[in-house]
Structures are given as structure tokens and as C-alpha cells.
């Protein structure tokens, strides 16, 4: 299915806190209508690949190198500070940070939280996959530390945005609230939460738990805009 055949308002979400910076391109791609994804993860992603590719093009990210993490529910953050091959997937990582234009960061989720991090002062970004385990391991704090260590980011300059994820009462742990507490404890003042629950709206989102593991994945995207 061509992305242009899908009503954008039913598929794409944008977050004002990131949009208003004028520094990044971003999106959260939800459920794609008309594609059967009652499959395991790899098969579902294969069926979604064309639609996701078309939407990246529609978002003006088609010319960027697309990078993802393997997403092993750990706390490793990969630093992308040089040109990449196309379709790069970083083994063993659950988060990516970069200060390079021309790289589009991607994270697949279906109940876990995609966490966007942007430093408008140092012009660097991060995108993290944080579910129950990743939150217990404080992966977002690790991403904040990595941005500071590699690019000189001050936590107080960061803008952190949480995407849709599963929440109580559909899940026993409110890891979104834990992520917010961790980010604020690390010194981030600007923390924003979409407040949306993936298991509450299966017309709009995929939910690993609600759909008993056989479902698709949403795709979070984040890229630095080119210098003017």
C-alpha cells in the first residue's frame, strides 16, 4: 500500500515540543490500515516495510541514511558520528545518538516507549527504545549521559519527548512515569509526554500485549534538519 493512499491524520503523529524547535524532522507512525500484521515481529516488519519507506519519503527523510538499533531490551547507546551505510542496524543497542545531518534515527515499538531527545544548543539528538526492562536499566539516563560525554550536552538544555506506550490499567507498571522521573532527576527540565496508551486504541496503534504478541510495530523517526 502506498503511504499516499493512507490518510495522514490516521497514521502520523507529531509532537509540538519537537516541532516548535525548528531543528529536527520527526514523526511517530502508527497502525497502517489494510496490512495484515498478525505475525511475528520480523514477518510483520517485512509487510510494513514498503509503507514505512513511503512515509519516510513523504516526510522528506528519504534522502537520509536510515539507522535503527537491534533493540534487545538493554541499555546500550550507539553513537553515530560518521557517515553510515544505508539501512544500518546497530547490534546490541537500544538507543542511538548523533550530531550528524543526513541520518534518520528509527525505533520500532509496540507498547514500549520511543523516547526522543533533542539538544537545540549542541545540535544533537537521540532516540531510545525503553520498555519495562529498559526503564529499569535507566536507558534514558544513559542516553542523557552519552549526549553529555560525546557532544557536550547539558541536561538542562535537552528536550525529551515520550511517545505513545502501554500504560495502566492495561499494564501493571507505569514505566512512562518512571522515565519522566528519571529524566528529571538527571537534570532535564523540559520533559513532555504524549500521554497516549497503545493498548487503549487498537485502531490507531499496535499493542504487543493486547494483540498477544502477533502484531505490527509503530515507527518513531528523528533527524536533524540540514544547516541553512
C-alpha positions as CSV (number, residue, x, y, z in Angstrom):
1,X,0.0,0.0,0.0
2,X,1.3,3.4,-1.0
3,X,1.6,5.8,2.0
4,X,-0.2,8.4,-0.1
5,X,-3.2,6.1,0.0
6,X,-3.3,6.3,3.8
7,X,-5.0,9.3,5.5
8,X,-2.0,11.0,7.1
9,X,-4.1,12.0,10.2
10,X,-4.8,8.3,10.9
11,X,-1.1,7.3,10.7
12,X,1.2,10.1,11.6
13,X,1.7,11.9,14.9
14,X,3.9,14.9,15.5
15,X,4.8,16.4,18.9
16,X,4.6,20.2,19.4
17,X,7.6,20.3,21.7
18,X,9.8,18.9,18.9
19,X,8.1,20.7,16.0
20,X,8.5,24.1,17.7
21,X,12.2,23.7,17.9
22,X,12.6,24.0,14.2
23,X,15.7,21.9,14.4
24,X,14.5,18.4,13.7
25,X,12.2,16.4,11.5
26,X,10.3,13.8,13.4
27,X,7.2,11.6,13.3
28,X,5.5,8.7,15.0
29,X,4.0,6.3,12.5
30,X,1.1,4.4,13.9
31,X,-1.0,1.5,12.7
32,X,-1.1,1.2,8.9
33,X,-4.6,0.3,7.7
34,X,-5.1,-2.6,5.4
35,X,-2.0,-4.5,6.2
36,X,-2.4,-7.9,7.9
37,X,0.3,-8.0,10.6
38,X,-0.9,-10.8,12.9
39,X,2.5,-12.3,12.6
40,X,5.8,-12.5,14.5
41,X,8.0,-9.3,14.6
42,X,10.2,-10.0,11.6
43,X,7.4,-11.0,9.3
44,X,5.2,-8.1,10.4
45,X,8.1,-5.6,9.8
46,X,8.6,-7.1,6.3
47,X,5.0,-6.4,5.5
48,X,5.2,-2.9,6.8
49,X,8.5,-2.0,5.2
50,X,7.1,-0.6,2.0
51,X,4.6,1.6,3.7
52,X,7.2,2.8,6.2
53,X,9.6,3.6,3.4
54,X,7.0,5.6,1.5
55,X,6.1,7.5,4.6
56,X,9.8,8.4,5.2
57,X,9.9,9.7,1.7
58,X,6.7,11.7,2.3
59,X,8.3,13.2,5.4
60,X,11.3,14.3,3.4
61,X,13.5,11.7,5.1
62,X,14.0,9.5,2.1
63,X,17.4,11.0,1.3
64,X,18.7,10.4,4.8
65,X,20.6,7.3,5.9
66,X,18.1,5.2,8.0
67,X,19.6,3.8,11.2
68,X,18.0,1.6,13.8
69,X,19.1,-0.3,16.9
70,X,18.7,-4.1,17.3
71,X,16.5,-3.4,20.4
72,X,17.5,-6.2,22.9
73,X,15.8,-4.5,25.9
74,X,19.2,-3.4,27.3
75,X,20.8,0.0,28.0
76,X,23.5,0.3,25.3
77,X,23.5,3.5,23.4
78,X,25.3,3.7,20.0
79,X,27.0,6.9,18.9
80,X,26.6,7.7,15.2
81,X,29.2,10.3,14.5
82,X,30.2,9.4,11.0
83,X,28.5,8.6,7.7
84,X,26.6,5.3,7.6
85,X,25.7,2.6,5.1
86,X,22.1,2.6,4.1
87,X,19.7,0.6,6.4
88,X,22.2,0.4,9.3
89,X,21.0,-1.6,12.3
90,X,23.3,-1.4,15.3
91,X,23.7,-4.8,17.0
92,X,23.2,-4.9,20.8
93,X,21.9,-1.3,21.1
94,X,18.5,0.1,22.3
95,X,19.3,3.7,21.6
96,X,21.0,5.9,19.1
97,X,22.5,9.4,19.3
98,X,24.0,11.5,16.6
99,X,25.1,15.1,15.8
100,X,25.1,14.4,12.0
101,X,22.7,15.6,9.5
102,X,21.7,13.2,6.8
103,X,21.0,10.4,9.3
104,X,17.4,9.4,10.2
105,X,17.1,7.6,13.5
106,X,14.4,5.0,13.8
107,X,12.9,2.9,16.7
108,X,10.2,0.3,16.3
109,X,7.7,-0.1,19.2
110,X,4.5,-1.9,20.1
111,X,3.9,-1.0,23.7
112,X,7.4,0.1,24.7
113,X,8.2,3.8,24.7
114,X,10.1,5.6,22.0
115,X,11.9,8.5,23.7
116,X,13.1,11.4,21.7
117,X,15.9,13.6,22.9
118,X,17.0,16.8,21.3
119,X,19.7,19.3,22.3
120,X,19.0,22.6,20.4
121,X,22.2,24.1,21.8
122,X,24.7,21.5,20.7
123,X,22.6,20.3,17.8
124,X,22.5,16.7,18.6
125,X,19.7,14.1,19.0
126,X,18.9,10.7,20.4
127,X,16.1,8.1,20.0
128,X,15.7,5.4,22.6
129,X,13.6,2.2,23.0
130,X,12.6,2.0,26.6
131,X,10.1,-0.6,27.9
132,X,9.8,-2.1,31.3
133,X,13.3,-3.6,31.3
134,X,15.0,-0.7,29.6
135,X,13.4,1.7,32.1
136,X,14.6,-0.5,35.0
137,X,18.1,-0.2,33.5
138,X,17.6,3.6,33.1
139,X,18.4,3.6,29.4
140,X,17.2,7.2,29.0
141,X,19.6,8.3,31.7
142,X,22.3,6.5,29.8
143,X,21.4,8.4,26.7
144,X,21.5,11.7,28.5
145,X,25.0,10.8,29.8
146,X,26.1,9.8,26.3
147,X,24.9,13.1,24.8
148,X,26.9,14.9,27.5
149,X,30.0,12.8,27.2
150,X,30.2,12.8,23.4
151,X,28.7,16.1,22.4
152,X,28.9,18.3,25.5
153,X,25.1,18.4,26.1
154,X,23.9,20.0,29.3
155,X,20.9,18.1,30.6
156,X,19.1,21.4,31.3
157,X,19.2,22.2,27.5
158,X,17.6,18.9,26.4
159,X,14.1,18.5,25.3
160,X,12.8,15.0,26.0
161,X,9.5,13.7,24.4
162,X,7.8,10.4,25.2
163,X,5.7,8.7,22.5
164,X,2.7,6.6,23.0
165,X,3.2,3.4,25.0
166,X,1.2,0.9,27.1
167,X,0.0,2.3,30.5
168,X,-2.1,1.2,33.4
169,X,-4.6,-0.3,33.7
170,X,-3.6,-2.3,30.6
171,X,-0.1,-2.8,32.1
172,X,0.9,-3.3,35.7
173,X,3.9,-0.9,35.5
174,X,3.7,2.8,34.6
175,X,7.2,2.9,33.1
176,X,6.3,6.2,31.3
177,X,6.1,7.8,34.7
178,X,9.4,6.2,35.7
179,X,11.1,7.6,32.5
180,X,9.9,11.1,33.3
181,X,11.1,10.8,36.9
182,X,14.5,9.5,35.7
183,X,14.9,12.3,33.1
184,X,14.1,15.0,35.6
185,X,16.4,13.5,38.2
186,X,19.1,13.6,35.6
187,X,18.6,17.4,35.2
188,X,16.2,17.6,32.3
189,X,13.7,20.4,32.7
190,X,11.8,20.0,29.5
191,X,10.1,16.6,29.6
192,X,6.9,16.1,27.6
193,X,4.7,13.0,27.4
194,X,2.2,12.2,24.7
195,X,0.0,10.6,27.4
196,X,-1.4,8.1,24.9
197,X,-1.8,4.4,25.7
198,X,-1.1,1.9,22.8
199,X,-3.4,-0.8,24.3
200,X,-6.3,1.6,24.6
201,X,-6.7,2.3,20.8
202,X,-6.1,-0.6,18.5
203,X,-7.5,1.4,15.6
204,X,-4.5,3.7,15.9
205,X,-1.7,1.7,17.5
206,X,-0.2,-1.8,17.6
207,X,-0.1,-3.4,21.0
208,X,2.1,-6.4,21.7
209,X,0.2,-7.3,24.9
210,X,-3.3,-6.6,23.7
211,X,-2.8,-8.5,20.5
212,X,-0.9,-11.4,22.2
213,X,2.5,-10.7,20.5
214,X,1.3,-11.1,16.9
215,X,1.1,-7.6,15.6
216,X,3.0,-4.9,13.8
217,X,5.2,-2.1,15.1
218,X,5.0,1.6,15.2
219,X,8.0,3.5,13.9
220,X,9.4,6.6,15.6
221,X,11.6,8.8,13.4
222,X,14.0,11.6,14.3
223,X,16.6,13.5,12.2
224,X,18.4,16.8,12.4
225,X,17.4,19.3,9.7
226,X,20.3,20.3,7.4
227,X,22.0,23.6,8.2
228,X,20.6,26.5,6.3
